[in-house]
Amino acid sequence: MISDGPSDPRNGNREWVPYHVARLSEFSFSRPDGTSSSTPSNYQAPPPPRRPRRRWAWFGCLPAVLLAVVVLVVILLLVARQRDGEIERSNGTVLPPNTVTTPVPDSAAVTATCAITQGLITRECAIITPPSVAAGTRLPVVFLLAGLGDGPVEVRGTGDWANAVVARNFMLVTPSGISNSWNAGTCCGIAKATEIDDVTYLSTLIDEISRRPDVDPARIYLAGFSNGGMMVYRMLCSTDRLAGAASVSGTKVVTCPSKKPIDLLHIHGTADDTVPYEGGAGIVATLMGVTFQPVPMMADSLSREEGCSSAPTETRGDGADTEEWDQCSGGTRVRLVTVTGGTHMWPLNGAVDATEEILDFFGIR
């Protein structure tokens, strides 16, 4: 047995040598040329020992992670500041003459961008019109609100709204929600989390558009899909500028009544698993801690708020059923269209074309 002096890493006078190498040094091996060596000719040195992993290596990414968190916090604070921000009327883009118009893809309609500054954020919108409007013509206007996660372009395309603008000769305005969301009261997304004042933004935009010489201020309508449809109901509590409103796959998540009697249309699919027809919470709503009332119960509540004095007229159709309360305050009406098997999508083909249904209900023909 050799002493552990030469191979002991604690010996400060000698360089440490692995034990198996030190052991081999006690022997002598002959080479083919007659010389000798302390290691055999076929000896292979073992691989060096692995260095232990540095469990703290991930700390190298820490500065980037912290920077991302700081940037996110700053963005949220800037967005949150919008709650207290004053509205700057229109930046000269809502009222005509619009300096630039561009064709809408796959349509003869044209669009102009517009913007309203609220607090520290400039919120864009789009104004879509027929390619030519006769001088002196005043157009009805539909404001269209997208659902959570979608923007104005998506909701316009899904409902084929640009072609409808040309066919029915009206103006379409598509506002933008913060991070593609609307603060509808108890829902949804960044807009709700930071308590964005969407009511003031939309009210100001409606007021500005109503001032245009090519707009009929008595025929201003509001429609929305999903979270946008929820925002429609919240707006009814605050504005009396609207002549009619429609919600598709949305629901009412506020308890306030409409500021004035108004024509209301609600379209909903029975197989909607995001805003369930039978009430409760879908997957997205569960994550946000929101539950919804059953759609038939909501429609019945709307009819009472609108002062409807009689039971609804029911019409059974192939793939869709309609209930309508038509003896309401001020001669208004409430209509519920139930799409059998309809999911959380904008109905465009099949039993119901939601775009056509809404425009017919608004009397834009």
VOBA-1610 file (N, C-alpha, C; in pm, whole numbers, padded with zeros to 5 digits, always signed):
BEGIN
Met+00086-00119+00000Met+00000+00000+00000Met+00090+00123+00000Ile+00065+00213-00093Ile+00147+00334-00096Ile+00091+00434+00002Ser+00179+00522+00045Ser+00131+00628+00134Ser+00051+00728+00052Asp-00036+00799+00120Asp-00118+00895+00046Asp-00054+01032+00037Gly+00079+01036+00069Gly+00149+01166+00062Gly+00147+01227-00075Pro+00195+01152-00181Pro+00199+01215-00313Pro+00062+01240-00370Ser-00037+01160-00325Ser-00169+01171-00388Ser-00271+01241-00300Asp-00227+01293-00192Asp-00318+01356-00098Asp-00332+01504-00132Pro-00452+01548-00170Pro-00468+01689-00206Pro-00447+01781-00089Arg-00443+01726+00030Arg-00419+01811+00147Arg-00270+01836+00169Asn-00183+01767+00096Asn-00038+01785+00108Asn+00001+01909+00028Gly+00039+02013+00096Gly+00067+02137+00024Gly+00200+02136-00048Asn+00290+02035-00025Asn+00422+02034-00088Asn+00425+01958-00218Arg+00324+01883-00248Arg+00323+01801-00369Arg+00197+01830-00449Glu+00209+01824-00580Glu+00091+01837-00666Glu+00006+01711-00654Trp-00118+01726-00645Trp-00206+01609-00628Trp-00207+01525-00753Val-00193+01393-00733Val-00195+01297-00843Val-00300+01194-00811Pro-00388+01159-00908Pro-00489+01058-00879Pro-00424+00929-00829Tyr-00495+00858-00746Tyr-00441+00739-00680Tyr-00397+00634-00781His-00481+00611-00887His-00447+00502-00980His-00318+00534-01056Val-00290+00664-01082Val-00164+00699-01151Val-00046+00680-01057Ala-00064+00723-00934Ala+00045+00703-00837Ala+00075+00555-00817Arg-00028+00471-00820Arg-00008+00327-00801Arg+00068+00268-00918Leu+00040+00312-01037Leu+00109+00260-01154Leu+00257+00296-01153Ser+00293+00406-01088Ser+00434+00448-01087Ser+00523+00350-01012Glu+00470+00255-00936Glu+00551+00158-00865Glu+00598+00045-00956Phe+00540+00038-01075Phe+00572-00074-01165Phe+00649-00022-01285Ser+00720-00116-01351Ser+00796-00083-01472Ser+00752-00175-01583Phe+00726-00118-01701Phe+00679-00194-01817Phe+00779-00179-01930Ser+00801-00289-02003Ser+00897-00290-02115Ser+00829-00243-02241Arg+00901-00159-02318Arg+00853-00114-02449Arg+00915-00201-02556Pro+00858-00201-02678Pro+00915-00283-02787Pro+01059-00245-02820Asp+01102-00122-02797Asp+01240-00083-02832Asp+01339-00113-02722Gly+01294-00183-02618Gly+01387-00223-02511Gly+01390-00129-02394Thr+01334-00013-02410Thr+01330+00080-02297Thr+01214+00044-02207Ser+01213+00110-02093Ser+01106+00080-01998Ser+01028+00207-01967Ser+00910+00185-01914Ser+00822+00297-01879Ser+00741+00259-01757Ser+00699+00357-01684Ser+00618+00331-01565Ser+00471+00310-01599Thr+00432+00327-01730Thr+00294+00303-01770Thr+00293+00204-01885Pro+00196+00113-01889Pro+00189+00017-01999Pro+00158+00087-02129Ser+00193+00024-02241Ser+00173+00086-02373Ser+00027+00100-02408Asn-00058+00012-02354Asn-00200+00019-02386Asn-00281+00094-02281Tyr-00211+00165-02195Tyr-00281+00236-02087Tyr-00349+00362-02143Gln-00476+00380-02107Gln-00552+00499-02146Gln-00589+00576-02020Ala-00551+00699-02019Ala-00584+00781-01902Ala-00734+00801-01892Pro-00788+00793-01774Pro-00933+00815-01758Pro-00968+00960-01788Pro-01094+00983-01828Pro-01135+01122-01855Pro-01131+01204-01728Pro-01107+01333-01743Pro-01106+01418-01623Pro-01242+01419-01556Pro-01243+01433-01426Pro-01372+01432-01357Pro-01458+01551-01399Arg-01591+01528-01405Arg-01683+01635-01444Arg-01686+01743-01337Arg-01692+01863-01387Arg-01709+01973-01292Arg-01854+01978-01249Pro-01879+01996-01125Pro-02018+02001-01080Pro-02092+02119-01143Arg-02221+02095-01175Arg-02300+02203-01235Arg-02316+02318-01137Arg-02312+02434-01194Arg-02330+02552-01111Arg-02477+02586-01106Arg-02539+02552-00999Arg-02683+02571-00988Arg-02721+02719-00989Trp-02623+02803-00970Trp-02653+02945-00969Trp-02634+03010-01106Ala-02613+02925-01211Ala-02585+02983-01343Ala-02704+03063-01396Trp-02828+03021-01356Trp-02946+03091-01409Trp-02953+03236-01363Phe-02872+03269-01261Phe-02872+03408-01216Phe-02821+03501-01325Gly-02752+03444-01424Gly-02704+03529-01533Gly-02818+03589-01613Cys-02936+03523-01611Cys-03053+03575-01683Cys-03131+03674-01598Leu-03096+03686-01472Leu-03175+03769-01382Leu-03187+03913-01426Pro-03081+03980-01475Pro-03098+04119-01519Pro-03203+04136-01628Ala-03203+04042-01726Ala-03302+04051-01834Ala-03443+04032-01781Val-03460+03937-01688Val-03592+03913-01629Val-03640+04036-01553Leu-03551+04093-01474Leu-03588+04213-01397Leu-03623+04330-01488Leu-03548+04342-01599Leu-03576+04450-01693Leu-03715+04433-01755Ala-03748+04309-01792Ala-03879+04282-01851Ala-03991+04314-01753Val-03970+04278-01625Val-04071+04307-01523Val-04089+04457-01506Val-03977+04530-01504Val-03984+04676-01487Val-04059+04739-01605Val-04029+04694-01728Val-04096+04748-01846Val-04246+04721-01838Leu-04284+04598-01797Leu-04425+04564-01787Leu-04495+04651-01684Val-04430+04673-01571Val-04489+04757-01467Val-04508+04899-01517Val-04409+04951-01588Val-04420+05087-01641Val-04536+05098-01739Ile-04550+04997-01826Ile-04661+04998-01923Ile-04795+04998-01850Leu-04807+04911-01749Leu-04931+04904-01675Leu-04962+05036-01604Leu-04859+05100-01551Leu-04880+05228-01484Leu-04924+05335-01582Leu-04864+05334-01701Leu-04904+05431-01803Leu-05048+05408-01845Val-05084+05281-01863Val-05221+05249-01899Val-05316+05290-01788Ala-05276+05261-01664Ala-05362+05294-01551Ala-05385+05444-01541Arg-05285+05523-01580Arg-05299+05668-01573Arg-05411+05718-01663Gln-05451+05635-01759Gln-05556+05676-01851Gln-05688+05697-01779Arg-05706+05630-01666Arg-05830+05643-01592Arg-05856+05788-01554Asp-05750+05859-01520Asp-05764+05996-01473Asp-05731+06099-01580Gly-05704+06050-01702Gly-05660+06143-01806Gly-05777+06217-01869Glu-05755+06342-01902Glu-05855+06419-01972Glu-05854+06381-02120Ile-05972+06390-02180Ile-05985+06358-02322Ile-05949+06480-02406Glu-05860+06458-02501Glu-05836+06558-02605Glu-05926+06523-02722Arg-05999+06619-02768Arg-06116+06587-02847Arg-06092+06491-02964Ser-06016+06529-03066Ser-06005+06437-03178Ser-05873+06444-03254Asn-05783+06530-03214Asn-05657+06546-03287Asn-05680+06580-03435Gly-05796+06632-03467Gly-05823+06671-03605Gly-05844+06556-03701Thr-05867+06434-03649Thr-05879+06321-03740Thr-06020+06264-03748Val-06105+06295-03650Val-06240+06240-03651Val-06330+06318-03744Leu-06317+06450-03739Leu-06401+06534-03823Leu-06340+06546-03963Pro-06423+06553-04066Pro-06368+06571-04201Pro-06316+06713-04217Pro-06232+06742-04317Pro-06190+06642-04416Pro-06078+06551-04365Asn-06096+06421-04383Asn-05989+06328-04353Asn-05884+06338-04463Thr-05761+06353-04423Thr-05657+06380-04523Thr-05622+06258-04607Val-05637+06138-04550Val-05597+06018-04623Val-05705+05911-04608Thr-05747+05856-04718Thr-05835+05739-04715Thr-05771+05629-04798Thr-05791+05507-04757Thr-05734+05393-04828Thr-05843+05290-04853Pro-05832+05214-04960Pro-05932+05110-04987Pro-05926+05000-04881Val-06042+04947-04848Val-06049+04831-04759Val-06026+04707-04845Pro-05935+04618-04806Pro-05909+04497-04885Pro-06038+04418-04912Asp-06050+04370-05035Asp-06163+04288-05078Asp-06296+04361-05064Ser-06294+04492-05080Ser-06417+04570-05070Ser-06399+04700-05146Ala-06512+04759-05185Ala-06507+04891-05248Ala-06507+05003-05145Ala-06526+04970-05020Ala-06529+05071-04913Ala-06392+05132-04894Val-06390+05250-04833Val-06264+05318-04801Val-06259+05344-04651Thr-06138+05356-04600Thr-06121+05377-04456Thr-06026+05493-04429Ala-06052+05561-04320Ala-05964+05668-04271Ala-05935+05642-04124Thr-05812+05665-04084Thr-05776+05645-03944Thr-05815+05769-03863Cys-05846+05745-03736Cys-05877+05855-03646Cys-05815+05823-03511Ala-05808+05922-03424Ala-05744+05900-03294Ala-05797+05999-03193Ile-05807+05953-03069Ile-05843+06037-02956Ile-05742+06012-02846Thr-05687+06118-02789Thr-05589+06104-02682Thr-05660+06107-02548Gln-05631+06005-02466Gln-05689+05994-02334Gln-05575+05973-02234Gly-05552+06071-02149Gly-05439+06061-02058Gly-05309+06061-02135Leu-05229+05956-02115Leu-05100+05945-02181Leu-05106+05858-02306Ile-05223+05811-02341Ile-05234+05714-02449Ile-05321+05769-02562Thr-05274+05752-02684Thr-05353+05786-02802Thr-05424+05661-02852Arg-05554+05666-02852Arg-05634+05550-02892Arg-05685+05569-03034Glu-05649+05476-03119Glu-05684+05487-03260Glu-05821+05428-03287Cys-05876+05465-03400Cys-06002+05410-03447Cys-06000+05416-03599Ala-06100+05358-03661Ala-06109+05362-03807Ala-06251+05400-03846Ile-06262+05476-03953Ile-06391+05519-04007Ile-06403+05462-04147Ile-06500+05373-04168Ile-06519+05307-04298Ile-06645+05363-04362Thr-06635+05406-04485Thr-06747+05466-04555Thr-06758+05409-04696Pro-06874+05430-04761Pro-06884+05395-04903Pro-06784+05477-04984Pro-06749+05430-05103Pro-06647+05502-05182Pro-06690+05641-05223Ser-06819+05664-05237Ser-06867+05797-05273Ser-07001+05821-05204Val-07015+05939-05149Val-07139+05977-05081Val-07185+06110-05141Ala-07311+06115-05180Ala-07365+06236-05243Ala-07359+06353-05146Ala-07330+06469-05199Ala-07321+06589-05116Ala-07451+06611-05040Gly-07438+06645-04913Gly-07556+06670-04831Gly-07616+06547-04767Thr-07564+06427-04802Thr-07617+06302-04745Thr-07568+06285-04602Arg-07658+06249-04514Arg-07622+06219-04376Arg-07640+06069-04352Leu-07531+06005-04315Leu-07530+05859-04303Leu-07561+05813-04160Pro-07633+05701-04148Pro-07639+05637-04016Pro-07502+05579-03982Val-07473+05565-03851Val-07341+05519-03808Val-07357+05401-03714Val-07275+05299-03737Val-07266+05185-03647Val-07127+05183-03585Phe-07120+05191-03453Phe-06995+05171-03380Phe-06986+05022-03347Leu-06873+04961-03381Leu-06857+04816-03366Leu-06740+04786-03273Leu-06766+04712-03164Leu-06665+04681-03064Leu-06624+04534-03074Ala-06493+04510-03084Ala-06441+04374-03097Ala-06443+04302-02962Gly-06427+04170-02968Gly-06421+04089-02848Gly-06281+04087-02788Leu-06269+04024-02672Leu-06141+04014-02602Leu-06039+03942-02689Gly-05923+04006-02708Gly-05815+03945-02786Gly-05820+03978-02934Asp-05929+04038-02980Asp-05940+04078-03121Asp-05936+04229-03132Gly-05899+04276-03251Gly-05896+04418-03277Gly-05999+04457-03381Pro-06003+04584-03418Pro-06102+04631-03516Pro-06096+04559-03650Val-05975+04528-03697Val-05964+04461-03827Val-06028+04324-03823Glu-06005+04250-03714Glu-06060+04114-03704Glu-06213+04115-03700Val-06272+04203-03619Val-06417+04202-03607Val-06483+04252-03736Arg-06417+04346-03806Arg-06471+04390-03935Arg-06471+04276-04036Gly-06359+04203-04039Gly-06348+04095-04136Gly-06440+03979-04106Thr-06451+03942-03979Thr-06535+03829-03942Thr-06680+03851-03982Gly-06729+03972-03967Gly-06868+04001-04000Gly-06890+04055-04140Asp-06784+04061-04221Asp-06793+04113-04358Asp-06858+04252-04359Trp-06815+04334-04265Trp-06879+04464-04246Trp-06847+04563-04358Ala-06728+04558-04414Ala-06692+04656-04517Ala-06784+04645-04638Asn-06813+04523-04680Asn-06905+04506-04793Asn-07046+04550-04757Ala-07085+04530-04631Ala-07216+04576-04587Ala-07226+04729-04591Val-07115+04798-04560Val-07112+04944-04567Val-07147+04993-04707Val-07090+04927-04807Val-07116+04966-04946Val-07259+04930-04985Ala-07303+04809-04949Ala-07435+04762-04991Ala-07548+04842-04927Arg-07527+04888-04802Arg-07638+04953-04730Arg-07614+05102-04704Asn-07502+05155-04749Asn-07477+05299-04745Asn-07483+05356-04604Phe-07390+05313-04521Phe-07380+05369-04386Phe-07232+05382-04349Met-07205+05442-04235Met-07069+05460-04185Met-07044+05361-04072Leu-06927+05299-04074Leu-06886+05207-03968Leu-06765+05265-03897Val-06771+05270-03763Val-06659+05319-03683Val-06615+05205-03591Thr-06485+05173-03596Thr-06432+05065-03513Thr-06328+05120-03416Pro-06367+05142-03291Pro-06273+05190-03188Pro-06178+05078-03147Ser-06073+05115-03074Ser-05974+05018-03026Ser-05978+05010-02874Gly-05987+04887-02823Gly-05978+04866-02680Gly-05833+04857-02636Ile-05806+04889-02510Ile-05671+04877-02458Ile-05634+04729-02448Ser-05522+04692-02514Ser-05479+04551-02520Ser-05594+04462-02568Asn-05672+04514-02664Asn-05784+04440-02722Asn-05880+04391-02614Ser-05916+04481-02523Ser-06011+04448-02417Ser-06092+04571-02382Trp-06207+04547-02315Trp-06295+04656-02273Trp-06330+04638-02126Asn-06334+04749-02055Asn-06375+04747-01915Asn-06528+04756-01911Ala-06592+04639-01914Ala-06738+04634-01923Ala-06805+04634-01786Gly-06729+04647-01680Gly-06785+04650-01546Gly-06715+04550-01457Thr-06741+04421-01481Thr-06669+04316-01407Thr-06584+04232-01500Cys-06569+04272-01622Cys-06494+04197-01722Cys-06448+04295-01829Cys-06336+04290-01890Cys-06245+04177-01903Cys-06103+04230-01929Gly-06003+04143-01911Gly-05867+04167-01954Gly-05798+04286-01885Ile-05698+04342-01957Ile-05618+04453-01906Ile-05706+04575-01878Ala-05805+04599-01963Ala-05891+04716-01944Ala-05962+04712-01810Lys-06011+04595-01772Lys-06076+04581-01642Lys-05973+04582-01529Ala-05861+04513-01548Ala-05761+04503-01443Ala-05707+04640-01403Thr-05696+04731-01499Thr-05643+04865-01471Thr-05753+04971-01465Glu-05879+04927-01469Glu-05994+05018-01457Glu-05988+05131-01560Ile-05967+05093-01686Ile-05966+05191-01794Ile-06104+05256-01807Asp-06106+05386-01832Asp-06232+05458-01847Asp-06278+05450-01993Asp-06328+05333-02031Asp-06375+05314-02169Asp-06505+05389-02195Val-06584+05413-02092Val-06710+05485-02109Val-06684+05626-02160Thr-06589+05696-02098Thr-06557+05832-02141Thr-06498+05833-02282Tyr-06410+05736-02309Tyr-06350+05728-02443Tyr-06456+05710-02550Leu-06546+05613-02532Leu-06647+05585-02634Leu-06750+05698-02642Ser-06786+05755-02528Ser-06883+05866-02529Ser-06827+05985-02606Thr-06699+06013-02585Thr-06636+06124-02657Thr-06630+06097-02806Leu-06596+05973-02841Leu-06588+05938-02983Leu-06725+05948-03049Ile-06829+05903-02979Ile-06965+05914-03033Ile-07003+06061-03053Asp-06971+06145-02952Asp-07001+06288-02965Asp-06929+06350-03083Glu-06803+06314-03100Glu-06724+06371-03209Glu-06777+06329-03346Ile-06803+06200-03360Ile-06855+06152-03489Ile-06990+06215-03520Ser-07072+06236-03418Ser-07206+06294-03439Ser-07199+06436-03494Arg-07086+06503-03475Arg-07069+06641-03522Arg-07036+06648-03670Arg-07004+06537-03731Arg-06967+06540-03873Arg-07087+06579-03960Pro-07064+06658-04064Pro-07174+06698-04152Pro-07229+06584-04237Asp-07156+06472-04247Asp-07205+06358-04325Asp-07268+06251-04237Val-07300+06284-04111Val-07357+06188-04017Val-07495+06234-03971Asp-07587+06140-03961Asp-07719+06166-03905Asp-07710+06142-03754Pro-07709+06246-03671Pro-07690+06227-03527Pro-07805+06156-03459Ala-07918+06143-03527Ala-08033+06071-03470Ala-08027+05922-03499Arg-07928+05880-03576Arg-07918+05737-03613Arg-07777+05686-03582Ile-07745+05686-03454Ile-07617+05636-03405Ile-07644+05504-03333Tyr-07573+05399-03373Tyr-07598+05265-03317Tyr-07467+05206-03264Leu-07484+05112-03171Leu-07367+05049-03110Leu-07387+04897-03111Ala-07283+04826-03156Ala-07288+04679-03159Ala-07154+04626-03113Gly-07153+04504-03059Gly-07028+04446-03013Gly-07036+04296-03002Phe-06919+04234-03005Phe-06907+04089-02994Phe-06837+04052-02864Ser-06891+03954-02790Ser-06829+03900-02670Ser-06802+04011-02568Asn-06675+04036-02532Asn-06641+04143-02439Asn-06691+04278-02493Gly-06687+04295-02626Gly-06742+04416-02687Gly-06892+04425-02668Gly-06960+04309-02674Gly-07104+04307-02648Gly-07137+04340-02504Met-07050+04299-02411Met-07068+04337-02270Met-07053+04488-02254Met-06957+04544-02328Met-06934+04689-02319Met-07054+04766-02373Val-07126+04709-02468Val-07246+04772-02520Val-07344+04799-02406Tyr-07366+04697-02322Tyr-07462+04712-02212Tyr-07414+04816-02111Arg-07284+04821-02087Arg-07236+04924-01993Arg-07257+05063-02051Met-07236+05080-02181Met-07254+05211-02242Met-07399+05258-02233Leu-07494+05167-02235Leu-07634+05206-02229Leu-07668+05274-02097Cys-07589+05246-01994Cys-07611+05311-01864Cys-07569+05457-01865Ser-07488+05495-01962Ser-07418+05624-01955Ser-07451+05721-02067Thr-07500+05675-02178Thr-07523+05764-02291Thr-07668+05757-02338Asp-07718+05871-02383Asp-07852+05874-02442Asp-07844+05913-02590Arg-07724+05899-02648Arg-07703+05937-02787Arg-07738+05825-02885Leu-07766+05705-02834Leu-07784+05590-02922Leu-07930+05568-02959Ala-07952+05524-03084Ala-08086+05491-03132Ala-08114+05342-03124Gly-08011+05261-03104Gly-08027+05116-03096Gly-07896+05050-03060Ala-07904+04927-03008Ala-07782+04857-02966Ala-07801+04708-02988Ala-07688+04640-03011Ala-07689+04495-03035Ala-07568+04431-02972Ser-07588+04313-02913Ser-07479+04237-02853Ser-07480+04096-02909Val-07363+04050-02953Val-07349+03914-03007Val-07255+03836-02916Ser-07303+03727-02860Ser-07222+03640-02773Ser-07164+03714-02654Gly-07228+03824-02614Gly-07188+03895-02494Gly-07291+03870-02386Thr-07289+03950-02282Thr-07392+03945-02178Thr-07380+04072-02096Lys-07477+04094-02009Lys-07475+04214-01925Lys-07406+04181-01794Val-07298+04254-01763Val-07223+04229-01641Val-07226+04350-01548Val-07321+04441-01573Val-07345+04555-01484Val-07492+04551-01443Thr-07524+04620-01335Thr-07662+04616-01284Thr-07740+04742-01315Cys-07676+04842-01374Cys-07745+04968-01403Cys-07840+04953-01521Pro-07954+05023-01518Pro-08047+05019-01632Pro-08003+05114-01742Ser-08065+05101-01857Ser-08036+05193-01968Ser-08075+05335-01929Lys-07997+05431-01979Lys-08023+05571-01947Lys-08154+05618-02009Lys-08193+05557-02120Lys-08321+05588-02183Lys-08371+05460-02252Pro-08502+05449-02277Pro-08552+05332-02351Pro-08485+05325-02488Ile-08451+05203-02529Ile-08375+05187-02653Ile-08404+05051-02714Asp-08401+05041-02845Asp-08416+04912-02913Asp-08294+04826-02884Leu-08317+04702-02838Leu-08208+04612-02801Leu-08220+04479-02874Leu-08107+04433-02929Leu-08100+04302-02994Leu-07987+04222-02930His-08017+04097-02895His-07914+04008-02840His-07916+03879-02921Ile-07796+03837-02968Ile-07780+03713-03045Ile-07683+03623-02970His-07722+03496-02950His-07638+03406-02869His-07657+03262-02914Gly-07548+03185-02913Gly-07553+03043-02949Gly-07567+02955-02826Thr-07643+02846-02841Thr-07666+02757-02727Thr-07544+02674-02691Ala-07446+02661-02783Ala-07325+02583-02756Ala-07205+02672-02725Asp-07230+02795-02688Asp-07123+02888-02652Asp-07062+02842-02520Asp-06933+02807-02521Asp-06867+02762-02398Asp-06776+02869-02338Thr-06777+02989-02396Thr-06701+03101-02340Thr-06791+03190-02255Val-06902+03230-02313Val-07008+03298-02237Val-07130+03206-02247Pro-07141+03109-02156Pro-07241+03002-02173Pro-07385+03054-02177Tyr-07460+02998-02268Tyr-07601+03036-02284Tyr-07680+03010-02156Glu-07647+02900-02089Glu-07717+02863-01966Glu-07658+02931-01843Gly-07560+03018-01861Gly-07502+03090-01749Gly-07383+03016-01691Gly-07323+03075-01589Gly-07204+03017-01528Gly-07080+03082-01587Ala-06973+03003-01590Ala-06845+03056-01637Ala-06779+02957-01731Gly-06734+03005-01846Gly-06652+02924-01934Gly-06508+02923-01884Ile-06420+02867-01967Ile-06279+02854-01926Ile-06217+02991-01902Val-06235+03083-01997Val-06174+03215-01984Val-06231+03290-01865Ala-06364+03284-01849Ala-06427+03355-01738Ala-06383+03300-01604Thr-06364+03169-01597Thr-06318+03108-01472Thr-06182+03162-01433Leu-06092+03177-01530Leu-05959+03230-01502Leu-05967+03374-01453Met-06068+03447-01497Met-06083+03586-01456Met-06173+03602-01334Gly-06227+03491-01286Gly-06313+03497-01169Gly-06449+03559-01196Val-06501+03540-01317Val-06629+03600-01356Val-06730+03490-01384Thr-06854+03510-01344Thr-06964+03421-01381Thr-07072+03504-01449Phe-07150+03438-01535Phe-07251+03508-01614Phe-07389+03453-01584Gln-07488+03540-01595Gln-07626+03495-01577Gln-07675+03425-01702Pro-07774+03336-01692Pro-07827+03270-01812Pro-07882+03374-01909Val-07861+03350-02036Val-07902+03447-02138Val-08053+03470-02137Pro-08140+03365-02131Pro-08284+03393-02127Pro-08324+03478-02006Met-08260+03454-01891Met-08290+03534-01773Met-08247+03679-01794Met-08132+03699-01858Met-08085+03834-01886Met-08181+03907-01979Ala-08227+03838-02084Ala-08319+03901-02179Ala-08451+03938-02112Asp-08500+03852-02025Asp-08624+03883-01953Asp-08605+04004-01863Ser-08486+04013-01798Ser-08455+04128-01714Ser-08448+04256-01797Leu-08388+04247-01917Leu-08382+04364-02006Leu-08521+04413-02044Ser-08611+04319-02069Ser-08748+04358-02108Ser-08817+04433-01995Arg-08792+04392-01871Arg-08852+04463-01758Arg-08791+04602-01742Glu-08657+04611-01760Glu-08592+04742-01751Glu-08643+04837-01858Glu-08675+04782-01976Glu-08724+04866-02086Glu-08873+04894-02076Gly-08936+04843-01972Gly-09078+04872-01950Gly-09171+04798-02044Cys-09129+04681-02092Cys-09214+04603-02182Cys-09331+04544-02102Ser-09453+04561-02152Ser-09572+04528-02074Ser-09636+04394-02111Ser-09586+04328-02213Ser-09649+04203-02255Ser-09546+04092-02269Ala-09596+03970-02278Ala-09508+03856-02297Ala-09447+03861-02437Pro-09333+03798-02456Pro-09269+03804-02589Pro-09342+03721-02693Thr-09329+03764-02815Thr-09376+03685-02929Thr-09265+03590-02969Glu-09296+03461-02977Glu-09194+03361-03007Glu-09209+03311-03149Thr-09095+03303-03218Thr-09091+03251-03355Thr-08987+03142-03362Arg-09030+03020-03398Arg-08938+02908-03410Arg-08891+02897-03555Gly-08762+02890-03573Gly-08707+02880-03707Gly-08619+02759-03724Asp-08565+02742-03842Asp-08477+02630-03873Asp-08335+02666-03829Gly-08301+02630-03706Gly-08167+02659-03654Gly-08160+02781-03567Ala-08269+02857-03556Ala-08268+02976-03471Ala-08410+03008-03426Asp-08423+03050-03301Asp-08551+03091-03244Asp-08543+03237-03203Thr-08657+03306-03215Thr-08662+03449-03181Thr-08772+03476-03080Glu-08737+03554-02978Glu-08835+03608-02884Glu-08828+03759-02890Glu-08944+03825-02902Glu-08943+03970-02913Glu-09050+04032-02823Trp-09005+04126-02741Trp-09093+04208-02660Trp-09110+04340-02734Asp-09231+04374-02777Asp-09245+04491-02864Asp-09335+04600-02805Gln-09386+04584-02686Gln-09467+04690-02624Gln-09389+04746-02506Cys-09284+04822-02538Cys-09192+04872-02435Cys-09197+05025-02432Ser-09134+05083-02333Ser-09138+05228-02314Ser-09089+05301-02439Gly-09161+05405-02475Gly-09119+05487-02588Gly-09130+05415-02721Gly-09207+05308-02726Gly-09222+05233-02851Gly-09101+05149-02889Thr-09014+05122-02793Thr-08893+05042-02820Thr-08926+04893-02811Arg-08827+04810-02841Arg-08846+04664-02839Arg-08717+04596-02798Val-08732+04475-02750Val-08620+04390-02711Val-08634+04258-02786Arg-08524+04215-02851Arg-08529+04090-02929Arg-08413+03999-02888Leu-08446+03873-02864Leu-08345+03770-02837Leu-08348+03668-02950Val-08234+03649-03016Val-08219+03547-03120Val-08129+03437-03065Thr-08183+03317-03053Thr-08109+03202-03001Thr-08070+03112-03117Val-07941+03095-03138Val-07890+03013-03248Val-07864+02872-03195Thr-07940+02776-03241Thr-07927+02639-03195Thr-07791+02582-03235Gly-07713+02539-03137Gly-07581+02483-03165Gly-07475+02588-03196Gly-07511+02714-03186Gly-07414+02819-03216Gly-07305+02828-03110Thr-07181+02847-03153Thr-07067+02855-03061Thr-07029+03001-03039His-06913+03021-02977His-06868+03158-02946His-06798+03216-03069Met-06876+03239-03172Met-06826+03297-03296Met-06933+03388-03353Trp-06889+03479-03440Trp-06984+03569-03506Trp-07062+03489-03610Pro-07194+03472-03591Pro-07271+03396-03689Pro-07278+03471-03822Leu-07234+03407-03928Leu-07232+03473-04058Leu-07300+03389-04165Asn-07290+03258-04150Asn-07353+03169-04247Asn-07445+03073-04172Gly-07540+03018-04243Gly-07629+02922-04179Gly-07760+02986-04139Ala-07808+02950-04020Ala-07941+02995-03979Ala-07947+03146-03958Val-07839+03206-03912Val-07838+03349-03881Val-07712+03413-03938Asp-07731+03524-04007Asp-07620+03612-04044Asp-07630+03732-03950Ala-07542+03736-03850Ala-07555+03836-03745Ala-07544+03978-03799Thr-07457+04000-03898Thr-07442+04134-03955Thr-07572+04180-04019Glu-07632+04093-04101Glu-07759+04128-04165Glu-07870+04145-04062Glu-07872+04058-03962Glu-07974+04066-03857Glu-07966+04200-03783Ile-07845+04243-03751Ile-07826+04369-03679Ile-07869+04488-03765Leu-07825+04491-03889Leu-07859+04605-03976Leu-08008+04612-04004Asp-08073+04497-04023Asp-08218+04495-04039Asp-08287+04549-03913Phe-08239+04507-03797Phe-08298+04551-03672Phe-08282+04702-03654Phe-08167+04756-03697Phe-08143+04900-03688Phe-08217+04979-03796Gly-08276+04910-03893Gly-08345+04978-04002Gly-08252+05038-04105Ile-08127+04984-04114Ile-08031+05032-04215Ile-08042+04937-04334Arg-08114+04982-04437Arg-08141+04892-04550Arg-08097+04954-04683
//
